[in-house]
Amino acid sequence: MRNDAERSFRLEHWEYDCDRIDGFDYDIGAVLIGSADATDESEMITVLHAWGARPGLFVYPWESADPK
């Protein structure tokens, strides 16, 4: 991560319909599971752990199958 004292984060946890994930309309029927604001990296990591999402599981967008 990039160190920046002024950096904050907006986190959103979405659930997508697996039958639509490969198509153009992947977000139809998507459900927002949770959202949170984190004022710094430490708070962001706390939120991710609370959601059961370990930071080490994340990759750059070009290395993932995420349609966004």
GINORRA-V7591 format. One record per residue. RES is the residue in three letters. PHI is phi in whole degrees, -180 to 180 (* if undefined). Layout:
res:RES phi:PHI
res:RES phi:PHI
This chain:
res:MET phi:*
res:ARG phi:-86
res:ASN phi:-81
res:ASP phi:-158
res:ALA phi:-62
res:GLU phi:-94
res:ARG phi:-84
res:SER phi:-126
res:PHE phi:-137
res:ARG phi:-116
res:LEU phi:-109
res:GLU phi:-135
res:HIS phi:-114
res:TRP phi:-111
res:GLU phi:-117
res:TYR phi:-110
res:ASP phi:-72
res:CYS phi:-64
res:ASP phi:-75
res:ARG phi:-107
res:ILE phi:-59
res:ASP phi:-88
res:GLY phi:-98
res:PHE phi:-66
res:ASP phi:-96
res:TYR phi:-58
res:ASP phi:-91
res:ILE phi:-65
res:GLY phi:81
res:ALA phi:-64
res:VAL phi:-122
res:LEU phi:-78
res:ILE phi:-83
res:GLY phi:-167
res:SER phi:-146
res:ALA phi:-159
res:ASP phi:-107
res:ALA phi:-124
res:THR phi:-80
res:ASP phi:-158
res:GLU phi:-64
res:SER phi:-63
res:GLU phi:-67
res:MET phi:-61
res:ILE phi:-64
res:THR phi:-61
res:VAL phi:-62
res:LEU phi:-59
res:HIS phi:-64
res:ALA phi:-62
res:TRP phi:-85
res:GLY phi:77
res:ALA phi:-112
res:ARG phi:-68
res:PRO phi:-55
res:GLY phi:-67
res:LEU phi:-80
res:PHE phi:-82
res:VAL phi:-128
res:TYR phi:-64
res:PRO phi:-54
res:TRP phi:-72
res:GLU phi:-104
res:SER phi:-121
res:ALA phi:-99
res:ASP phi:-63
res:PRO phi:-73
res:LYS phi:-80
